[in-house]
Structures are given as structure tokens and as C-alpha cells.
């Protein structure tokens, strides 16, 4: 892990062109970033054994030295929290796949904006598509739905640079957000056979999430 981080810093230093005494954000700045993080879902038993991992890609445009707007594609991938799910002393194999895809529009406001550091608050929302797959004793349970999400949070963007106060276009971004999901279930099937509407799994999903993300990105600046 240390070797990977060292190589990232070395790569960024070698290919970046110093931008002396630049502010972290100005109007018309275009930033693109990719990241990864963990999500903690609340309020829904449907995800008790699911370990979600988020891998967002974000594109932002600076409107001023304080304000950015952007678009984000943010898939959440499902994995197993435990190898087995125990109910009434029975061990049921519970293999999770699928995930949640989110298309998000966001607004980002900088609380401070200096040469190397940019602390911000952010609000966003958009479209959500759910496709959850779970194998229980060999039977494939599929849950499909769509709806919307909204979130509010904050973060810190750190622009890379050197000891001479040259600021490079590469940056790291750490953020924490609270997200709400409202999903209307459109299909519930077992082994590709549609189940009756009386099943509890047809109930709409409304739940919250705490999201912790680390991003690595690049800023394009036209002068």
C-alpha cells in the first residue's frame, strides 16, 4: 500500500506542470476525479448482509472561486457481509451480487479557497436504479427497482504541490455525506419467476446511508 501511494505521488510530480500561486478553484476550472469508498445503509433489513462499496466518477465545472456544479456516476457494488446467514439454527448460503447505480447532479460551495486546500460543502441528488441478486440455498432472488436519491455532506480537497509553492493540477479529495434513497420496486423474482405482489419484498425501499469517499483527480485550467 505504501509503495502504491509513493508511486502515485512520484507519477503526479513528474508529469505535472507547476502552476505558481494559483488558487485551488477559479471560474471555468474543469475537474475530473475517480474514487472509492464505503457505505453504511440504515433502516432496511434488505441490506443487513450486504457490504456496499462505492466507486464514483465525477466531473465538475467551476462557476466562480466559490461555486462548482457537476455530474456524477456513482455505482454501489454489493458484496457479502458474512458467508452465511443464520435463521432458526439453519445456515442459508447468502451470496450477494448486483448493486445500485446513481446518476447525480451536485452543487459544491467552497468554505475556504487557498493555494493548496479547498474545504467545501455539497448537496446533490438524482436518479437511482437498483438490481440486487441474492442466492439462498441455490435459488436466485432478484430485486429490481428505480427511484431517486438526495444527499448533503462536505469534504476537503488537497491540491498537490512542492516546497516552492507551485501548485500542481492533481488533487486528493476526502468527503463524508448523508444520502437518502427512495426506491420503487418494479420486479421481484425467484429463479426468474415473478413472485406474487403479496410478498414483503415488493415493498418500496426508503433508507439512509453514510458515505465515506476518497477521490483522486485532475484539474484542467484554461488561462
C-alpha positions, 0 to 999 in steps of 0.5 A: 500500500505504501509503495502504491501511494509513493508511486502515485505521488512520484507519477503526479510530480513528474508529469505535472506542470507547476502552476505558481500561486494559483488558487485551488478553484477559479471560474471555468476550472474543469475537474475530473476525479475517480474514487472509492469508498464505503457505505453504511445503509440504515433502516432496511433489513434488505441490506443487513448482509450486504457490504456496499462499496462505492466507486464514483466518477465525477466531473465538475465545472467551476462557476466562480472561486466559490461555486462548482456544479457537476455530474456524477456516476456513482455505482454501489457494488454489493458484496457479502457481509458474512458467508452465511446467514443464520435463521432458526439454527439453519445456515442459508448460503447468502451470496450477494451480487448486483448493486445500485447505480446513481446518476447525480447532479451536485452543487459544491460551495467552497468554505475556504479557497487557498493555494493548496486546500479547498474545504467545501460543502455539497448537496446533490441528488438524482436518479437511482436504479437498483438490481440486487441478486441474492442466492439462498440455498441455490435459488436466485432472488432478484430485486429490481427497482428505480427511484431517486436519491438526495444527499448533503455532506462536505469534504476537503480537497488537497491540491498537490504541490512542492516546497516552492509553492507551485501548485500542481493540477492533481488533487486528493479529495476526502468527503463524508455525506448523508444520502437518502434513497427512495426506491420503487420496486418494479420486479421481484423474482425467484429463479426468474419467476415473478413472485406474487405482489403479496410478498414483503419484498415488493415493498418500496425501499426508503433508507439512509446511508453514510458515505465515506469517499476518497477521490483522486483527480485532475484539474484542467485550467484554461488561462 
